């Protein structure tokens, strides 16, 4: 059987639930500490994925998306 190709339409499955600080920093072309500070100032709280010492930290994507939409951009 052949696999069907994924269409370009966005579905709920395409939207990430969480995003890492590293990914956000790369997308915003900024240092991770700057992005962390901006998110903290905006009131976007991190989510601990693991309770272990070196557990992953993620941010809830809808919260980040709302913060990005509310930012002022300079031309």
VMD Tcl script that builds the backbone (N, CA, C; Angstrom):
set m [mol new atoms 225]
animate dup $m
set s [atomselect $m all]
$s set {name element resname resid chain x y z} {
  {N N UNK 1 A 0.828 -1.179 0.000}
  {CA C UNK 1 A 0.000 0.000 0.000}
  {C C UNK 1 A 0.879 1.251 0.000}
  {N N UNK 2 A 0.411 2.271 -0.659}
  {CA C UNK 2 A 1.173 3.511 -0.693}
  {C C UNK 2 A 0.685 4.447 0.402}
  {N N UNK 3 A 1.596 5.261 0.855}
  {CA C UNK 3 A 1.244 6.237 1.882}
  {C C UNK 3 A 0.633 7.458 1.224}
  {N N UNK 4 A -0.369 8.007 1.852}
  {CA C UNK 4 A -0.958 9.226 1.317}
  {C C UNK 4 A -0.099 10.407 1.751}
  {N N UNK 5 A -0.002 11.385 0.893}
  {CA C UNK 5 A 0.793 12.566 1.212}
  {C C UNK 5 A 0.016 13.483 2.140}
  {N N UNK 6 A 0.738 14.118 2.992}
  {CA C UNK 6 A 0.128 15.045 3.927}
  {C C UNK 6 A -0.248 16.327 3.177}
  {N N UNK 7 A -1.448 16.799 3.384}
  {CA C UNK 7 A -1.883 18.014 2.707}
  {C C UNK 7 A -1.353 19.231 3.441}
  {N N UNK 8 A -1.415 20.374 2.798}
  {CA C UNK 8 A -0.897 21.601 3.396}
  {C C UNK 8 A -1.895 22.258 4.338}
  {N N UNK 9 A -3.069 21.677 4.491}
  {CA C UNK 9 A -4.061 22.240 5.399}
  {C C UNK 9 A -3.643 21.967 6.838}
  {N N UNK 10 A -3.829 22.974 7.682}
  {CA C UNK 10 A -3.498 22.818 9.094}
  {C C UNK 10 A -4.623 22.099 9.811}
  {N N UNK 11 A -4.262 21.168 10.649}
  {CA C UNK 11 A -5.228 20.483 11.483}
  {C C UNK 11 A -4.800 20.657 12.925}
  {N N UNK 12 A -5.637 20.213 13.844}
  {CA C UNK 12 A -5.291 20.301 15.263}
  {C C UNK 12 A -4.049 19.490 15.584}
  {N N UNK 13 A -3.777 18.462 14.802}
  {CA C UNK 13 A -2.602 17.630 15.040}
  {C C UNK 13 A -1.314 18.348 14.683}
  {N N UNK 14 A -1.384 19.388 13.837}
  {CA C UNK 14 A -0.202 20.134 13.421}
  {C C UNK 14 A 0.249 21.147 14.470}
  {N N UNK 15 A -0.632 21.548 15.353}
  {CA C UNK 15 A -0.330 22.567 16.339}
  {C C UNK 15 A 0.379 21.914 17.528}
  {N N UNK 16 A 1.586 22.412 17.874}
  {CA C UNK 16 A 2.283 21.822 19.025}
  {C C UNK 16 A 1.600 22.200 20.329}
  {N N UNK 17 A 1.652 21.307 21.280}
  {CA C UNK 17 A 1.094 21.595 22.601}
  {C C UNK 17 A 2.054 22.422 23.434}
  {N N UNK 18 A 3.335 22.109 23.311}
  {CA C UNK 18 A 4.365 22.836 24.047}
  {C C UNK 18 A 5.528 23.140 23.111}
  {N N UNK 19 A 6.378 24.060 23.538}
  {CA C UNK 19 A 7.542 24.439 22.748}
  {C C UNK 19 A 8.708 24.683 23.712}
  {N N UNK 20 A 9.907 24.330 23.278}
  {CA C UNK 20 A 11.077 24.507 24.128}
  {C C UNK 20 A 11.629 25.923 24.010}
  {N N UNK 21 A 12.378 26.326 24.989}
  {CA C UNK 21 A 13.022 27.635 24.992}
  {C C UNK 21 A 14.022 27.734 23.846}
  {N N UNK 22 A 14.727 26.659 23.577}
  {CA C UNK 22 A 15.705 26.638 22.491}
  {C C UNK 22 A 15.033 26.891 21.140}
  {N N UNK 23 A 13.888 26.264 20.913}
  {CA C UNK 23 A 13.152 26.450 19.663}
  {C C UNK 23 A 12.658 27.883 19.535}
  {N N UNK 24 A 12.128 28.431 20.628}
  {CA C UNK 24 A 11.663 29.818 20.598}
  {C C UNK 24 A 12.805 30.784 20.318}
  {N N UNK 25 A 13.937 30.567 20.961}
  {CA C UNK 25 A 15.093 31.439 20.751}
  {C C UNK 25 A 15.555 31.393 19.301}
  {N N UNK 26 A 15.553 30.213 18.722}
  {CA C UNK 26 A 15.966 30.071 17.322}
  {C C UNK 26 A 14.987 30.808 16.402}
  {N N UNK 27 A 13.691 30.645 16.657}
  {CA C UNK 27 A 12.683 31.285 15.809}
  {C C UNK 27 A 12.682 32.801 15.952}
  {N N UNK 28 A 13.005 33.305 17.141}
  {CA C UNK 28 A 13.027 34.744 17.380}
  {C C UNK 28 A 14.402 35.355 17.131}
  {N N UNK 29 A 15.381 34.529 16.831}
  {CA C UNK 29 A 16.753 34.975 16.605}
  {C C UNK 29 A 17.254 35.793 17.795}
  {N N UNK 30 A 17.100 35.205 18.972}
  {CA C UNK 30 A 17.501 35.860 20.212}
  {C C UNK 30 A 18.137 34.827 21.134}
  {N N UNK 31 A 18.834 35.299 22.140}
  {CA C UNK 31 A 19.461 34.393 23.108}
  {C C UNK 31 A 18.393 33.802 24.015}
  {N N UNK 32 A 18.630 32.573 24.473}
  {CA C UNK 32 A 17.651 31.896 25.329}
  {C C UNK 32 A 17.341 32.682 26.596}
  {N N UNK 33 A 18.376 33.307 27.192}
  {CA C UNK 33 A 18.122 34.067 28.422}
  {C C UNK 33 A 17.221 35.269 28.159}
  {N N UNK 34 A 17.346 35.891 26.987}
  {CA C UNK 34 A 16.465 37.009 26.628}
  {C C UNK 34 A 15.036 36.534 26.471}
  {N N UNK 35 A 14.849 35.431 25.767}
  {CA C UNK 35 A 13.499 34.891 25.557}
  {C C UNK 35 A 12.885 34.478 26.888}
  {N N UNK 36 A 13.667 33.856 27.748}
  {CA C UNK 36 A 13.167 33.464 29.074}
  {C C UNK 36 A 12.724 34.693 29.859}
  {N N UNK 37 A 13.519 35.761 29.820}
  {CA C UNK 37 A 13.182 36.995 30.522}
  {C C UNK 37 A 11.896 37.605 29.947}
  {N N UNK 38 A 11.773 37.663 28.613}
  {CA C UNK 38 A 10.582 38.215 27.975}
  {C C UNK 38 A 9.331 37.437 28.380}
  {N N UNK 39 A 9.446 36.106 28.377}
  {CA C UNK 39 A 8.298 35.271 28.746}
  {C C UNK 39 A 7.909 35.481 30.208}
  {N N UNK 40 A 8.912 35.591 31.071}
  {CA C UNK 40 A 8.644 35.831 32.496}
  {C C UNK 40 A 7.955 37.174 32.688}
  {N N UNK 41 A 8.456 38.214 32.002}
  {CA C UNK 41 A 7.851 39.539 32.093}
  {C C UNK 41 A 6.422 39.548 31.562}
  {N N UNK 42 A 6.140 38.707 30.573}
  {CA C UNK 42 A 4.807 38.621 29.988}
  {C C UNK 42 A 3.869 37.741 30.811}
  {N N UNK 43 A 4.403 37.060 31.812}
  {CA C UNK 43 A 3.577 36.205 32.661}
  {C C UNK 43 A 3.344 34.813 32.100}
  {N N UNK 44 A 4.163 34.411 31.120}
  {CA C UNK 44 A 4.046 33.063 30.549}
  {C C UNK 44 A 4.922 32.137 31.381}
  {N N UNK 45 A 4.299 31.196 32.074}
  {CA C UNK 45 A 5.007 30.298 32.986}
  {C C UNK 45 A 5.488 29.043 32.273}
  {N N UNK 46 A 6.676 28.554 32.653}
  {CA C UNK 46 A 7.168 27.304 32.073}
  {C C UNK 46 A 6.476 26.096 32.682}
  {N N UNK 47 A 6.541 24.994 31.951}
  {CA C UNK 47 A 5.971 23.723 32.397}
  {C C UNK 47 A 7.126 22.746 32.564}
  {N N UNK 48 A 7.229 22.116 33.715}
  {CA C UNK 48 A 8.247 21.096 33.937}
  {C C UNK 48 A 7.699 19.768 33.423}
  {N N UNK 49 A 8.351 19.206 32.411}
  {CA C UNK 49 A 7.897 17.956 31.821}
  {C C UNK 49 A 8.288 16.770 32.700}
  {N N UNK 50 A 9.383 16.905 33.423}
  {CA C UNK 50 A 9.860 15.834 34.280}
  {C C UNK 50 A 10.183 16.404 35.655}
  {N N UNK 51 A 10.030 15.588 36.667}
  {CA C UNK 51 A 10.355 16.027 38.029}
  {C C UNK 51 A 11.814 15.767 38.382}
  {N N UNK 52 A 12.551 15.186 37.462}
  {CA C UNK 52 A 13.964 14.896 37.723}
  {C C UNK 52 A 14.787 16.178 37.701}
  {N N UNK 53 A 16.015 16.083 38.174}
  {CA C UNK 53 A 16.900 17.234 38.276}
  {C C UNK 53 A 17.095 17.937 36.935}
  {N N UNK 54 A 17.315 17.192 35.891}
  {CA C UNK 54 A 17.564 17.769 34.573}
  {C C UNK 54 A 16.368 17.573 33.642}
  {N N UNK 55 A 15.184 17.689 34.178}
  {CA C UNK 55 A 13.972 17.501 33.394}
  {C C UNK 55 A 13.777 18.611 32.377}
  {N N UNK 56 A 13.013 18.323 31.360}
  {CA C UNK 56 A 12.765 19.280 30.291}
  {C C UNK 56 A 11.796 20.367 30.745}
  {N N UNK 57 A 12.051 21.578 30.269}
  {CA C UNK 57 A 11.178 22.716 30.531}
  {C C UNK 57 A 10.561 23.127 29.200}
  {N N UNK 58 A 9.269 23.277 29.178}
  {CA C UNK 58 A 8.557 23.668 27.966}
  {C C UNK 58 A 7.591 24.794 28.309}
  {N N UNK 59 A 7.097 25.446 27.261}
  {CA C UNK 59 A 6.109 26.503 27.413}
  {C C UNK 59 A 4.862 26.102 26.648}
  {N N UNK 60 A 3.702 26.378 27.212}
  {CA C UNK 60 A 2.426 26.043 26.596}
  {C C UNK 60 A 2.268 26.895 25.336}
  {N N UNK 61 A 2.147 26.247 24.165}
  {CA C UNK 61 A 2.159 26.954 22.893}
  {C C UNK 61 A 1.067 28.021 22.765}
  {N N UNK 62 A -0.187 27.774 23.146}
  {CA C UNK 62 A -1.193 28.842 23.027}
  {C C UNK 62 A -0.827 30.098 23.820}
  {N N UNK 63 A -0.186 29.942 24.983}
  {CA C UNK 63 A 0.250 31.101 25.766}
  {C C UNK 63 A 1.342 31.867 25.023}
  {N N UNK 64 A 2.280 31.139 24.443}
  {CA C UNK 64 A 3.373 31.761 23.689}
  {C C UNK 64 A 2.827 32.451 22.446}
  {N N UNK 65 A 1.900 31.792 21.773}
  {CA C UNK 65 A 1.305 32.347 20.559}
  {C C UNK 65 A 0.563 33.655 20.869}
  {N N UNK 66 A -0.150 33.703 21.984}
  {CA C UNK 66 A -0.851 34.921 22.391}
  {C C UNK 66 A 0.147 36.033 22.703}
  {N N UNK 67 A 1.240 35.691 23.362}
  {CA C UNK 67 A 2.290 36.668 23.667}
  {C C UNK 67 A 2.902 37.215 22.381}
  {N N UNK 68 A 3.188 36.342 21.434}
  {CA C UNK 68 A 3.765 36.779 20.166}
  {C C UNK 68 A 2.809 37.699 19.412}
  {N N UNK 69 A 1.539 37.393 19.438}
  {CA C UNK 69 A 0.539 38.208 18.737}
  {C C UNK 69 A 0.395 39.589 19.374}
  {N N UNK 70 A 0.629 39.683 20.672}
  {CA C UNK 70 A 0.464 40.941 21.384}
  {C C UNK 70 A 1.703 41.842 21.315}
  {N N UNK 71 A 2.829 41.300 20.849}
  {CA C UNK 71 A 4.066 42.079 20.794}
  {C C UNK 71 A 3.980 43.172 19.751}
  {N N UNK 72 A 4.663 44.268 20.003}
  {CA C UNK 72 A 4.760 45.359 19.037}
  {C C UNK 72 A 6.001 45.133 18.193}
  {N N UNK 73 A 5.857 45.286 16.896}
  {CA C UNK 73 A 6.968 45.086 15.970}
  {C C UNK 73 A 7.421 46.413 15.398}
  {N N UNK 74 A 8.711 46.541 15.224}
  {CA C UNK 74 A 9.293 47.749 14.648}
  {C C UNK 74 A 9.606 47.492 13.199}
  {N N UNK 75 A 9.201 48.428 12.337}
  {CA C UNK 75 A 9.501 48.294 10.905}
  {C C UNK 75 A 10.900 48.739 10.597}
}
mol reanalyze $m
mol bondsrecalc $m
mol representation Tube
mol addrep $m
